[in-house]
Amino acid sequence: MRFCISGFQKTSLIDFPQKIACIVFTNGCNFKCGYCHNPELFTNKEPALSVPDFFAYLNTRKNKLDGVVITGGEPTLQKDLQTFIQKIKDLDFCVKLDTNGTNPNVIEKLLKSNLLDYIAMDIKAPLSKYKSVTNVDYDVSKIEKSIDLIKNSDIDYEFRTTVIKSQLSIEDFKQIGEEIKGAKAYYLQEFIPTKILDESLLNEKSYTKEEFKNICSMLRNYVKVVDFR
């Protein structure tokens, strides 16, 4: 199977809403966001865990874990992602996928095959500013398509944005609100300057808690549930 597990966490109580889950980290990403807190996943490296060993572990966790979070990196770059998820579902575990939304065709196939129970998509910026935050010139119509697919799906989902104050203005958040209008849930994530891809950002700041509260209040004009964390 062409699926690389570059990191593995046996148990998490916070990454899959209302579920106890393990976390699989995949290798590689097609964005280069400076604030990325998993910079080690950009390099090709030996798997942290083989696929057979992962499923051997999962078999021991029946009735102890509820699900599996697949994150990265960008999981939709993995050639056998659908096969990997199908094997998890065959063992009666729930699956949450974290994605940057750059591969809507993959997301669509997974949704149509009923292989996902929850999806979290990162909104990096307003579509017009994606290149400045991701450091990649990408076709943002694919991001739009992923947003629409997720909004119109029958599963639980959230959109989320990691926030560096110098990158995203109040007007930017208004634009994001317009672009995800009608979504179920949107979360703003405070930038934490620790282990990141671009160390020149270590002195950057996020908004204050009071500023976050005001931004969230404004965004509730577009999205039902908005909060920061």
Secondary structure, DSSP 8 states (H G I E B T S, - for coil): ----EEEEEEEESSSSTT--EEEEEES--S---TT-S-GGGGS----SB-HHHHHHHHHHTTTT--EEEEESS-GGG-TTHHHHHHHHHHTT-EEEEEE-S--HHHHHHHHHTT--SEEEEE--S-GGGHHHHHSS---HHHHHHHHHHHHTSSSEEEEEEEE-TTT--HHHHHHHHHHTTT-SEEEEEE---SS-S-GGGTT-----HHHHHHHHHHHTTT-SEEEE-
